[in-house]
Amino acid sequence: MTRKKVSEVRVREETSPLLRDVNMTMPPTCSGLLCLSLLLGKSLLVSSVQVVTTGQQNISLNGKWTLENSNGSLSLPAEVPGCVHTALLKQGYIQDPYYRFNDVAYGWIALDNWTYTTTFTVPSDMRAKQRVMLVFEGIDTISTVSLNGAAVGRTDNMFLQYDFSVGALLTEGDNVLTVSLASPVRYAAQRSEAHSYRVPPDCPPEVQRGQCHVNYIRKEQSSFSWDWGPSFPTAGLWKGVRLEAYDVLRVVHLATVPVYNQTSSGWSLQVELQVEVVAEVTRGQLTLSLPGLDTRQTFPVQFLPGRTRNTYTLHVTTSGAVELWWPSGHGDQPSYPLTLQGVLGPGLTFTADTKVYFRTVELVQEPVPGSPGLSFYFRVNGKAVFMKGSNWIPTHSFQDLVSPAVVRSLLESAVAANMNALRVWGGGVYQQDLFYSLCDELGVMVWQDFMFACALYPTEEDFMDSVREEVRQQVRRLKSHPSVVLWSGNNENEAALATNWFGIPGPERPLYVKDYVKLYVDNIRALVLEEDQSRPFLASSPTNGLASERQGWVADDPYDPRYGDSHYYSYSRDCWDWGAFPRTRFASEYGFQSWPSFSALQKVSVPEDWSWDGPFSSHRQHHAEGNRQMLEQAGLHYHLPNATDPLRRYRHTLYITQVMQAQCVKAQTEFYRRSRSEVVGGKGHTMGALYWQLNDIWQAPSWSSIEFGGKWKMLHYFAQRFFAPVLPVGFEDGVSMVMYAVSDLSVDLNLTAQVSVLSWSRLDPVCTLSSPATLVRGNSATPIFRQPVDALLEGCGNCTRRSCLLAFHLEDPHGARWGPANHHFLCSPRDAEGIEAPNITAEVRGDGERGYTVTLRSTSVAPFVWLDAGDVAGRFGSNGFLMASRSREVGFVPWGPTSAEELGRALTVTSLRDVY
Ligand code: BMA
């Protein structure tokens, strides 16, 4: 038997001097932004007599449960929150599911049904409450819940919180709670079979080694496999479980949304309070106060029995003093404490403390001078903001293993790479509260997809009911966060219909378009507009936005660069050729794959796996032809690794894929950033670059810039530079070498391009030149340098395209540098003449306190110098750089305890010349 801990709350005595404080039950119910504490009624001791019982008591049912499979052959302890896979792992029934080929070996787990059981007792005073609710914060996914043998309810959506009223079922002594979970894979198959017409895609491509029909189940879509992830269709109680008992009411949810009135230049705050009421509250009072803004207001409240939502508008008295929340790089993220105090009857009060942030956001789609289309950009607090960032996928197949530290490390890494935005992609999960709170604090704008991706979806009534509840709950949970700047209906489903990914015969198309509009427009959009008008809604990504709407929500070509956002991938075209990239209004996805580090792979493989052509390499690659494509793209510009030692060659191949990826995404991102101020042939005015993808779900090749475990790939170090607020961009336009100064700053700058012509064969510049000073307006991309390449090289003397390259940076008239240094290859490094083995040596100094310094010494110019600290977690100050000096110091900040010796032992340094 498991006895659950009853947590405590202090209850205030208010009316009689005979009453004194007693301990009562009530855990802190802090979730993200909101920290609610209810002080409702009390159990009072008058002399020795127990009187009155109003007030809320909670019991957590988290902790050890038991878990059993359908035929009873497996019975084990299981942690809640958790899932079947992690329970089996913890109890030693299975090995690390990420190890080698285990994803396939453990396919049986998702084909079985599993039952979670717990036994608990409930104090009599709690049972005596008017209402006892059994609250599941999240059940994954298809389940039947029973208490003491009686059915309590069913669940079919992992994105929902479920509340069941169970007061009548609780008994004295042991209560037995069971949650019986059906195989998600079998359930999906049954639903598809029962459906009157096909809803494609049926199954993922063979190469993903996944499961079919995930679109029929409201669960993380990538859990049945994806092109970067394994198939682990989880089942479990993935979030907390508790009992809540009360007599009068409980607060179900609280949200705050700031509203700016343009006409009066005044701020108000909409405070939304949802309560579940047992006994009517007729003459209550609610006081809202924002002490930081000298604002306080009291409202009369009346709550009728049942679930009601009540909105109170608090007018900010000192609107002029409001300090705004800004995206990172554009200002600070100040917050204001807000207190709610409810007096709901004699002895019945509640208080809540939360934080509010003030900002406005618009998605601007309006005519662009000189262009046939519409703009597409975000305006925050009236200012156009270029979105720089990436796409977020689930950080683990088993959500219960996602620690706060992992979320924090990834978000901090995003901001450290000068990102100001992330798209929470629609094939994963709505993130935990902590994610959004950290985005608020860090100034990360969140493009929030609803969880639908790369598929068509059924729209029968029970499915729609579940989706509607999902949208309501998620919008209510997240709308207080200033970081969330956009709701978006789905990932690529408009495109899937428009360009007929699934080969739907012409006559059947209207049926699918009707389903599409029903789901994303008539339901999701309608609900979002009802729940939250403070931020924009987009039906899909990519989309033509308003132009898609005009075409009945499915555009002929949702990839039209003159409208909306776009996704663009080409692995075969030369990624150095910027002419290949769409000059889009907003690039919300683009990218290239690479392999993670050897140290990451080592943890899930054995020596026989360490070959490019072996079964392990193809097993982990879930994108058809991915490994071939990477090497073909790399081969366009670099010599491919040719070491005779197989391990050396394997490691060099991992390296070369990262070089290729970093350089390709750099080329594309720099193209987007320099296109922000221009319209060329009706296209341009690009205002967003979110590459695919930020993070990884396991140790495998993918488009990520941060590998599983948190280590930055070369791309992430590149991103830190190519997303810098001020950036010099160099490219060739016909015969000319051109440089732009890109600035996301609000101030105007006067800048020159300082250009050094370097020779591959020596460490000192062949010559240097500088452009005349140019006015670079804030928030613009301004051409600053143009010269025919031939003339430039001739003027420099002994240089050809093959023997030389360009390094450049920006300076103001006082000689101060703005932004990072950049460089431009005048030929592919594979054709370059004079690249020599640089014989780089590294020396590590320092202590844990202030981090470490690595001193590199080189005998020649070395491109793509890569420092890898192996298993020593942390990050370098810079990495993957062009080394054009005899020595260079690079900082290293460890993420855990280490020493100079340990770092020195683990450190490897690779540069391009080392691999062939
Ligand atoms: C995009 C994404 C994902 C996918 C990625 C790489 O379209 O939306 O579905 O992982 O491409 O193929």
Residues whose N, C-alpha, C, O or C-beta is under 5 A from the ligand:
A	BS01	BMA	D227 N491
